[in-house]
């Protein structure tokens, strides 16, 4: 997981092979990131409902998927939002 490139819109991020995402929670400022789409898809197949350990920079967070937006016509992931546990 890397910090999101602010000079690109979500479509450009997806075209580059990344999935845009956000992390929200009480007591922290919302964080935007991008993750390799293929890596996320493989991890998601094994952990749909579980807790995820996200490393953003030097910080680690335990979070669950709040919302996963998909294009159901193409089965393409569009955006993922995590909430702190």
N, CA, C and O of each residue as an XYZ file, in Angstrom:
340
protein
N       0.859     -1.183      0.000
C       0.000      0.000      0.000
C       0.890      1.226      0.000
O       1.825      1.338      0.793
N       0.587      2.131     -0.894
C       1.351      3.377     -0.947
C       0.395      4.562     -0.903
O      -0.789      4.439     -1.214
N       0.935      5.708     -0.512
C       0.119      6.911     -0.495
C      -0.387      7.225     -1.889
O       0.311      7.012     -2.879
N      -1.599      7.728     -1.956
C      -2.222      7.986     -3.246
C      -1.579      9.179     -3.942
O      -1.265     10.192     -3.317
N      -1.392      9.034     -5.245
C      -0.850     10.129     -6.050
C      -1.943     11.167     -6.230
O      -2.967     10.897     -6.858
N      -1.728     12.349     -5.680
C      -2.778     13.372     -5.674
C      -2.933     14.060     -7.019
O      -3.940     14.729     -7.250
N      -1.963     13.915     -7.909
C      -2.065     14.573     -9.215
C      -2.836     13.729    -10.233
O      -2.997     14.139    -11.382
N      -3.315     12.547     -9.815
C      -4.050     11.673    -10.732
C      -5.458     11.440    -10.213
O      -5.685     11.365     -9.005
N      -6.405     11.327    -11.143
C      -7.768     11.007    -10.732
C      -7.904      9.486    -10.611
O      -7.026      8.756    -11.072
N      -8.991      8.995     -9.997
C      -9.137      7.546     -9.797
C      -9.060      6.722    -11.078
O      -8.526      5.613    -11.057
N      -9.573      7.227    -12.174
C      -9.510      6.475    -13.439
C      -8.057      6.282    -13.872
O      -7.683      5.201    -14.326
N      -7.236      7.327    -13.733
C      -5.822      7.221    -14.104
C      -5.095      6.244    -13.179
O      -4.217      5.505    -13.624
N      -5.452      6.241    -11.914
C      -4.832      5.313    -10.956
C      -5.173      3.872    -11.336
O      -4.296      3.009    -11.335
N      -6.443      3.607    -11.661
C      -6.846      2.254    -12.068
C      -6.168      1.825    -13.357
O      -5.779      0.665    -13.494
N      -6.021      2.746    -14.307
C      -5.355      2.438    -15.572
C      -3.903      2.032    -15.341
O      -3.365      1.203    -16.075
N      -3.271      2.608    -14.330
C      -1.883      2.287    -14.002
C      -1.751      0.972    -13.229
O      -0.640      0.570    -12.883
N      -2.884      0.292    -12.952
C      -2.829     -1.007    -12.284
C      -3.016     -0.940    -10.785
O      -2.705     -1.898    -10.078
N      -3.519      0.181    -10.287
C      -3.719      0.343     -8.852
C      -5.190      0.556     -8.538
O      -5.965      0.988     -9.391
N      -5.562      0.248     -7.310
C      -6.911      0.451     -6.819
C      -6.881      1.592     -5.804
O      -6.157      1.506     -4.811
N      -7.655      2.664     -6.032
C      -7.683      3.745     -5.046
C      -8.467      3.303     -3.811
O      -9.428      2.540     -3.907
N      -8.039      3.795     -2.659
C      -8.709      3.428     -1.418
C      -8.595      4.509     -0.376
O      -7.832      5.465     -0.520
N      -9.380      4.338      0.695
C      -9.387      5.284      1.804
C      -9.488      4.523      3.111
O     -10.011      3.410      3.164
N      -8.979      5.141      4.159
C      -9.068      4.597      5.508
C      -9.678      5.666      6.394
O      -9.197      6.798      6.442
N     -10.744      5.297      7.095
C     -11.436      6.218      7.989
C     -11.473      5.621      9.378
O     -11.373      4.407      9.550
N     -11.617      6.485     10.367
C     -11.780      5.981     11.721
C     -11.787      7.099     12.731
O     -11.346      8.218     12.470
N     -12.301      6.759     13.887
C     -12.368      7.728     14.978
C     -10.958      8.018     15.475
O     -10.180      7.104     15.745
N     -10.647      9.287     15.590
C      -9.357      9.684     16.140
C      -8.231      9.805     15.125
O      -7.116     10.171     15.497
N      -8.488      9.508     13.846
C      -7.452      9.697     12.836
C      -8.026     10.517     11.684
O      -9.231     10.524     11.434
N      -7.134     11.196     11.003
C      -7.524     11.913      9.797
C      -7.653     10.895      8.667
O      -6.848      9.968      8.571
N      -8.660     11.061      7.812
C      -8.856     10.131      6.694
C      -7.590     10.072      5.853
O      -6.945     11.091      5.602
N      -7.245      8.864      5.422
C      -6.029      8.670      4.637
C      -6.401      8.057      3.294
O      -7.185      7.110      3.228
N      -5.835      8.602      2.231
C      -6.042      8.069      0.884
C      -4.801      7.288      0.475
O      -3.674      7.687      0.769
N      -5.027      6.164     -0.211
C      -3.906      5.328     -0.636
C      -4.258      4.644     -1.936
O      -5.383      4.744     -2.426
N      -3.289      3.955     -2.484
C      -3.511      3.101     -3.650
C      -2.763      1.803     -3.418
O      -1.692      1.776     -2.812
N      -3.355      0.732     -3.915
C      -2.781     -0.598     -3.729
C      -2.805     -1.307     -5.081
O      -3.710     -1.088     -5.886
N      -1.818     -2.148     -5.325
C      -1.772     -2.922     -6.563
C      -3.055     -3.739     -6.677
O      -3.385     -4.509     -5.775
N      -3.777     -3.573     -7.779
C      -5.084     -4.199     -7.948
C      -4.995     -5.724     -7.891
O      -5.816     -6.365     -7.236
N      -4.019     -6.302     -8.562
C      -3.881     -7.762     -8.574
C      -3.614     -8.286     -7.155
O      -4.223     -9.268     -6.730
N      -2.712     -7.636     -6.433
C      -2.407     -8.066     -5.069
C      -3.638     -7.974     -4.179
O      -3.880     -8.860     -3.360
N      -4.425     -6.895     -4.337
C      -5.626     -6.742     -3.541
C      -6.640     -7.841     -3.867
O      -7.243     -8.416     -2.960
N      -6.830     -8.135     -5.153
C      -7.787     -9.167     -5.553
C      -7.421    -10.520     -4.944
O      -8.299    -11.238     -4.466
N      -6.149    -10.873     -4.956
C      -5.704    -12.149     -4.390
C      -5.947    -12.169     -2.873
O      -6.433    -13.165     -2.338
N      -5.617    -11.092     -2.194
C      -5.824    -11.023     -0.746
C      -7.308    -11.022     -0.410
O      -7.717    -11.635      0.576
N      -8.117    -10.344     -1.213
C      -9.557    -10.247     -0.961
C     -10.235    -11.613     -1.066
O     -11.156    -11.906     -0.303
N      -9.791    -12.441     -1.992
C     -10.373    -13.775     -2.141
C     -10.201    -14.592     -0.864
O     -11.050    -15.422     -0.538
N      -9.111    -14.360     -0.143
C      -8.818    -15.119      1.072
C      -9.335    -14.447      2.339
O      -9.346    -15.070      3.401
N      -9.764    -13.183      2.247
C     -10.094    -12.427      3.465
C     -11.231    -11.445      3.201
O     -11.052    -10.241      3.385
N     -12.389    -11.928      2.778
C     -13.497    -11.027      2.435
C     -14.088    -10.338      3.651
O     -14.400     -9.149      3.589
N     -14.248    -11.049      4.747
C     -14.929    -10.498      5.922
C     -13.989    -10.212      7.079
O     -14.409     -9.622      8.075
N     -12.744    -10.610      6.977
C     -11.834    -10.521      8.110
C     -11.222     -9.144      8.315
O     -11.523     -8.186      7.602
N     -10.355     -9.083      9.313
C      -9.630     -7.857      9.626
C      -8.371     -7.805      8.775
O      -7.697     -8.815      8.572
N      -8.071     -6.626      8.288
C      -6.891     -6.403      7.459
C      -5.889     -5.577      8.253
O      -6.272     -4.673      8.996
N      -4.615     -5.885      8.096
C      -3.564     -5.043      8.680
C      -3.005     -4.183      7.555
O      -2.368     -4.679      6.625
N      -3.257     -2.890      7.663
C      -2.811     -1.946      6.640
C      -1.586     -1.199      7.144
O      -1.576     -0.709      8.273
N      -0.562     -1.110      6.319
C       0.630     -0.348      6.644
C       0.693      0.837      5.700
O       0.880      0.684      4.493
N       0.533      2.023      6.271
C       0.599      3.262      5.498
C       1.776      4.069      6.025
O       1.729      4.623      7.123
N       2.827      4.124      5.224
C       4.047      4.779      5.689
C       4.636      3.972      6.831
O       4.941      2.790      6.674
N       4.796      4.622      7.990
C       5.342      3.931      9.158
C       4.259      3.496     10.130
O       4.560      2.916     11.173
N       2.998      3.771      9.802
C       1.890      3.450     10.695
C       1.199      2.166     10.261
O       1.085      1.870      9.072
N       0.736      1.399     11.271
C      -0.025      0.176     10.999
C      -1.413      0.338     11.596
O      -1.581      0.872     12.693
N      -2.410     -0.139     10.844
C      -3.796     -0.039     11.269
C      -4.492     -1.371     11.075
O      -4.215     -2.084     10.111
N      -5.394     -1.713     11.985
C      -6.272     -2.860     11.813
C      -7.618     -2.319     11.366
O      -8.202     -1.460     12.027
N      -8.107     -2.823     10.242
C      -9.326     -2.268      9.659
C     -10.134     -3.369      8.986
O      -9.627     -4.452      8.691
N     -11.406     -3.061      8.753
C     -12.290     -3.939      7.990
C     -12.778     -3.174      6.771
O     -12.825     -1.944      6.776
N     -13.137     -3.901      5.739
C     -13.665     -3.252      4.542
C     -15.053     -2.692      4.860
O     -15.962     -3.431      5.239
N     -15.197     -1.394      4.701
C     -16.476     -0.719      4.905
C     -17.315     -0.814      3.631
O     -18.500     -1.144      3.666
N     -16.658     -0.513      2.497
C     -17.360     -0.553      1.219
C     -16.360     -0.883      0.120
O     -15.241     -0.370      0.100
N     -16.786     -1.749     -0.791
C     -15.978     -2.104     -1.952
C     -16.833     -1.828     -3.176
O     -17.827     -2.513     -3.417
N     -16.445     -0.830     -3.942
C     -17.200     -0.484     -5.145
C     -16.677     -1.299     -6.317
O     -15.472     -1.422     -6.534
N     -17.631     -1.852     -7.067
C     -17.281     -2.693     -8.219
C     -18.118     -2.313     -9.421
O     -19.250     -1.844     -9.297
N     -17.537     -2.527    -10.582
C     -18.294     -2.467    -11.820
C     -18.735     -3.910    -12.077
O     -17.931     -4.746    -12.488
N     -20.009     -4.193    -11.835
C     -20.466     -5.579    -11.922
C     -20.540     -6.091    -13.356
O     -20.611     -7.302    -13.568
N     -20.526     -5.209    -14.336
C     -20.518     -5.640    -15.731
C     -19.162     -6.235    -16.111
O     -19.089     -7.175    -16.901
N     -18.075     -5.673    -15.535
C     -16.732     -6.126    -15.877
C     -16.018     -6.831    -14.717
O     -14.907     -7.334    -14.891
N     -16.651     -6.871    -13.530
C     -16.037     -7.417    -12.311
C     -14.766     -6.673    -11.919
O     -13.889     -7.248    -11.274
N     -14.656     -5.416    -12.296
C     -13.492     -4.599    -11.963
C     -13.739     -3.883    -10.640
O     -14.800     -3.294    -10.431
N     -12.740     -3.940     -9.742
C     -12.816     -3.173     -8.512
C     -12.573     -1.703     -8.842
O     -11.661     -1.382     -9.604
N     -13.378     -0.814     -8.275
C     -13.254      0.615     -8.560
C     -12.653      1.394     -7.395
O     -11.866      2.317     -7.603
N     -13.027      1.021     -6.162
C     -12.573      1.764     -4.990
C     -12.823      0.901     -3.756
O     -13.778      0.126     -3.714
N     -11.961      1.041     -2.757
C     -12.162      0.319     -1.493
C     -12.053      1.320     -0.351
O     -11.181      2.190     -0.342
N     -12.959      1.174      0.610
C     -12.934      2.016      1.802
C     -12.831      1.112      3.025
O     -13.603      0.166      3.182
N     -11.868      1.419      3.884
C     -11.667      0.675      5.111
C     -12.067      1.529      6.300
O     -11.951      2.754      6.261
N     -12.542      0.878      7.361
C     -12.855      1.551      8.619
C     -12.010      0.893      9.712
O     -11.850     -0.328      9.727
N     -11.476      1.697     10.618
C     -10.687      1.162     11.719
C     -11.531      0.232     12.570
O     -12.734      0.435     12.731
N     -10.881     -0.799     13.117
C     -11.573     -1.736     14.008
C     -11.374     -1.259     15.431
O     -11.866     -1.889     16.368
